[in-house]
Amino acid sequence: MKAMLIQAYGEDAKFEAAEVAKPAVKAGHVLVKIAASSVNTVDTMIRNMGKELPLSPETPALLGMDFAGTVEEVGEGVDGYAVGDEVYGCAGGLADLPGTLTEYIVADAQLMAKKPSNLSMREAAALPLVAITAYEGLKRAGISAGQKVLVHGGSGGVGHVAVQLAKYWGAEVVATGGGEKQLALINELGAQAINYKSEAVEDYVAAHTGGAGFDIVFDSVGGQNLLKSFEAAALNGNVATTVTLCELDLSGAHFKGLSLHVVFMLIPMLHNYQRGQHHAILNDLATIAEAGGFKVVLDENRYSLEQAGEAHARLESGQGMGKVVIDHE
């Protein structure tokens, strides 16, 4: 089968077309013909950083984590899937798990679920990593109806799903963005948009919470931005974040009694730990999507499998809106 491989990591790393052996299905796994995959920031980090990241595969590397496609064969011991089922998941592209920038993947049945029936293959392929991340962060932060929730980076891949899930679960949602398109998207998704470049934390906390602070802050920006999250959170509030590869003064969190939830959704894949949780979350996300709970925002550009490098460059450029998706068919 055709695959796009990285022969050597680094900032100048290029994807090269190659023919590789079609994988054979095995127990507990499902053979899927991939219709579409999507690009996540972690994919570009692996390509650029290589072994500086402990989760990078050996070269030649087959990257790509998210996929949507059709079941071609079901392995021994797998229930709930049949040949012809349309599925989606996040199941490869790191450590010893072959990725999705190819025609077929043998995916652990616990790392996938049946695709939402109302979403296209492209839309479904955009979801797994970012949607599981948003779902896990909000759930760990104790999301419930009536809460006031702030999402930092509300127009991003994770953020735009977090905004919509928080709304679906009954919260009042405010989200930050930095440009006219981003702010317009946030408003379109049902949240109140804040321009973080021109509005101070103290001011939007006063305007939207009467100065009490937000019950939950979901920070998809992270790093030093976490200090703003601590400032914006209510006493005994919850902060969930996806980016904590940094040194930070936690004094602000201490004096407010905040709970900090670090979301690293790759743990089940990396450590073969509680993978069934991802299957359950993807099932629930499909139910929410089919109920009209959220829409998927895709970048306007389209890319073929042979254009994997261009798709990576598009995400890294910061010029896109929504998830960058690669068409395999």
C-alpha positions in Angstrom: 0.0 0.0 0.0 1.0 3.6 -0.5 2.4 5.5 2.5 4.0 8.9 3.2 7.1 8.3 5.4 9.6 10.5 7.2 13.1 9.1 6.7 14.8 11.6 9.1 13.4 14.0 11.7 14.1 17.7 11.8 12.8 21.1 10.8 13.6 20.3 7.2 12.0 16.8 7.4 10.1 15.8 4.2 7.4 13.3 3.6 8.4 10.7 0.9 6.0 8.4 -0.9 6.8 4.7 -0.5 5.2 1.3 -0.9 4.9 -0.6 2.4 3.3 -3.9 3.2 -0.4 -3.8 3.9 -0.8 -4.8 7.6 -2.6 -8.0 8.6 -5.4 -7.8 11.1 -4.7 -9.3 14.6 -6.6 -10.2 17.7 -8.3 -7.2 19.4 -7.8 -5.0 16.3 -9.7 -4.0 13.2 -8.4 -3.4 9.7 -9.7 -0.1 8.4 -9.4 1.4 4.9 -8.7 5.1 5.6 -10.9 7.7 3.9 -9.4 10.8 5.7 -7.0 11.7 8.4 -6.2 15.0 10.2 -3.1 16.9 11.3 -2.6 17.8 15.0 0.1 19.9 16.6 1.6 16.9 18.1 2.2 15.4 14.6 4.2 18.5 13.6 6.1 18.4 16.9 7.1 14.8 16.2 8.2 15.6 12.7 10.3 18.6 13.8 11.7 17.3 17.1 12.1 13.5 16.6 13.7 11.8 19.5 13.7 14.9 21.6 10.1 13.8 22.2 10.0 10.4 23.9 6.9 9.4 22.0 8.3 9.7 18.5 8.4 6.5 16.4 11.7 5.1 15.0 12.5 6.2 11.4 11.4 5.6 8.7 8.3 6.9 10.5 4.7 6.6 9.5 3.0 9.5 11.3 -0.6 10.6 11.7 -3.0 9.8 14.6 -6.6 10.6 13.6 -8.5 8.7 11.0 -12.0 7.9 9.6 -12.7 5.0 7.3 -14.4 1.7 6.6 -13.9 -1.6 8.4 -12.4 -4.2 6.0 -11.7 -7.0 8.5 -12.4 -7.7 12.1 -9.8 -9.4 14.3 -10.4 -12.3 16.8 -12.0 -11.3 20.0 -13.5 -8.0 18.7 -17.2 -7.3 19.3 -19.3 -4.5 18.0 -17.8 -4.0 14.6 -18.6 -5.6 11.2 -17.2 -5.3 7.7 -18.5 -2.2 6.1 -18.9 -0.2 9.3 -17.8 3.4 9.1 -15.5 4.2 12.0 -13.3 6.9 13.5 -10.5 7.0 16.0 -7.0 8.0 17.1 -4.8 4.9 17.1 -1.3 5.4 15.7 1.5 7.6 14.7 3.5 7.4 17.9 5.9 5.0 19.7 5.4 1.6 18.1 2.0 2.3 16.7 2.0 2.8 12.8 0.2 5.9 11.8 -2.5 7.0 9.4 -0.7 8.6 6.5 -1.3 5.6 4.4 -4.2 3.5 2.9 -4.9 1.1 5.8 -4.5 0.9 9.5 -4.8 -2.0 11.9 -6.3 -0.2 14.9 -6.9 -1.3 18.4 -10.7 -1.7 18.6 -10.6 0.2 22.0 -9.2 3.3 20.3 -12.0 3.8 17.9 -15.8 3.8 17.6 -18.5 3.9 14.9 -18.5 7.3 13.1 -21.2 9.8 13.8 -23.8 9.1 11.1 -24.4 12.8 10.4 -20.7 13.7 9.9 -18.7 13.2 6.7 -15.5 11.2 6.7 -13.5 14.4 6.6 -15.4 15.8 9.6 -15.1 12.6 11.6 -11.3 12.4 10.9 -10.9 15.9 12.3 -12.4 15.0 15.7 -10.8 12.2 17.7 -7.7 13.7 19.3 -9.1 17.2 19.9 -12.6 16.0 20.9 -11.3 13.4 23.4 -9.0 16.1 24.8 -11.9 18.6 25.2 -14.2 16.0 26.6 -11.7 14.7 29.1 -10.7 18.1 30.3 -14.3 19.4 30.9 -15.3 16.1 32.6 -12.3 16.0 34.9 -13.1 19.7 35.8 -16.6 18.6 36.9 -18.6 20.4 34.2 -22.3 20.8 35.0 -25.3 22.9 33.9 -25.4 26.5 35.0 -21.6 26.9 35.5 -19.6 29.7 34.0 -16.9 28.4 31.8 -14.0 30.2 30.1 -12.2 28.6 27.2 -8.8 30.0 26.2 -8.3 29.6 22.4 -11.9 29.0 21.6 -11.5 28.9 17.9 -8.7 26.3 17.9 -8.9 22.6 17.3 -9.5 21.6 20.9 -11.0 24.9 21.9 -13.8 25.0 19.4 -15.0 21.5 20.5 -14.6 22.5 24.2 -16.8 25.6 23.7 -19.6 23.5 22.1 -19.4 20.6 24.6 -19.6 23.0 27.5 -22.6 24.6 25.9 -24.2 21.2 25.3 -23.8 20.3 29.0 -25.6 23.5 30.0 -22.8 25.9 30.9 -22.5 29.6 30.1 -19.5 29.9 27.9 -17.0 32.7 27.3 -14.0 32.1 25.0 -10.9 34.1 23.9 -9.6 34.7 20.4 -7.2 37.0 18.8 -8.6 38.1 15.4 -11.8 39.0 13.8 -12.3 35.6 12.1 -11.6 33.8 15.4 -14.0 36.0 17.4 -16.7 35.6 14.8 -16.4 31.8 14.9 -16.6 31.8 18.7 -19.8 33.8 18.6 -21.1 31.6 15.9 -20.5 28.5 18.1 -22.7 30.0 20.8 -20.1 31.5 23.2 -19.4 35.1 24.1 -16.1 36.1 22.4 -13.3 38.0 24.2 -10.4 39.6 22.4 -7.5 38.6 24.6 -5.3 41.2 22.9 -7.4 44.1 24.0 -9.4 43.0 27.1 -7.7 42.5 30.5 -8.5 39.4 32.5 -9.8 41.6 35.4 -12.2 43.4 33.1 -13.8 40.3 31.5 -14.0 38.5 34.8 -15.9 41.5 36.1 -18.1 41.7 33.0 -19.1 38.0 32.8 -18.9 36.8 36.4 -19.5 39.9 38.5 -15.9 39.6 39.7 -16.4 36.1 41.2 -14.4 34.3 38.5 -15.2 31.3 36.3 -16.1 27.9 37.7 -14.0 26.2 35.0 -11.2 27.5 32.9 -10.3 25.3 29.9 -6.9 26.5 28.7 -5.8 25.1 25.3 -3.1 27.8 25.1 -1.3 26.9 28.3 2.3 27.8 29.2 2.5 31.3 30.7 -1.2 31.8 29.7 -2.0 29.6 32.7 -1.3 32.6 34.9 -4.3 34.3 33.2 -6.3 31.1 33.8 -5.5 31.2 37.6 -6.5 34.9 37.6 -9.8 34.2 35.9 -10.8 31.2 38.0 -13.2 31.4 40.9 -12.2 30.5 44.4 -11.9 26.6 44.6 -12.4 26.6 40.9 -11.0 24.2 38.3 -8.5 24.8 35.6 -8.0 22.2 32.8 -5.1 22.6 30.4 -3.4 20.7 27.6 0.0 22.5 27.7 2.1 22.4 30.8 5.6 21.8 29.4 6.9 24.8 31.3 8.0 26.2 34.7 5.3 28.2 36.4 4.7 30.0 39.7 1.7 28.3 41.2 1.1 30.9 43.9 -2.0 32.2 42.2 -3.5 28.7 42.1 -2.6 28.1 45.8 -4.3 31.2 47.2 -7.5 30.4 45.4 -7.4 26.7 46.2 -7.6 25.8 42.5 -7.6 22.3 41.1 -5.4 21.9 38.1 -6.1 19.1 35.6 -3.4 18.3 33.0 -4.9 16.6 30.0 -2.5 14.4 28.0 -4.9 12.2 25.9 -2.1 10.1 24.4 -1.6 8.2 27.6 -3.8 5.2 26.7 -2.1 4.9 23.3 1.5 5.3 24.7 1.1 3.0 27.7 -1.8 0.7 26.7 -3.6 2.0 29.7 -7.4 2.1 29.9 -7.8 2.3 26.2 -11.5 1.4 26.5 -12.1 4.9 27.9 -11.3 6.4 24.5 -13.8 4.0 22.9 -16.5 5.1 25.4 -15.7 8.8 24.9 -15.8 8.4 21.1 -19.2 6.6 21.4 -20.6 9.4 23.5 -19.2 12.1 21.2 -21.0 10.3 18.3 -24.2 10.5 20.2 -23.7 14.2 21.0 -22.9 14.9 17.3 -25.9 13.1 16.1 -28.1 15.1 18.5 -26.7 18.3 16.9 -24.5 19.0 19.9 -21.6 20.4 17.9 -20.3 21.0 14.5 -16.8 20.4 13.2 -14.9 23.3 11.8 -12.6 22.4 8.9 -9.8 24.4 7.3 -10.9 25.7 3.8 -7.9 24.0 2.1 -8.0 20.4 0.9 -5.0 18.1 0.7 -4.3 14.7 -0.8 -2.2 12.0 0.9 0.7 13.0 -1.4 0.4 16.6 0.0 0.9 15.6 3.7 3.9 18.0 3.9 1.7 20.9 2.7 -1.0 20.0 5.2 1.6 20.1 8.0 2.9 23.4 6.8 -0.7 24.8 6.7 -1.2 23.9 10.4 2.2 25.3 11.4 1.5 28.6 9.5 -1.2 29.6 11.9 -3.2 31.0 9.0 -5.9 28.3 8.9 -9.2 28.2 10.7 -10.4 24.8 11.9 -8.8 21.4 11.5 -6.5 20.5 8.6 -7.7 17.3 6.9 -6.0 15.0 4.4 -8.2 13.1 1.9 -7.1 9.6 1.2 -9.6 8.8 -1.5 
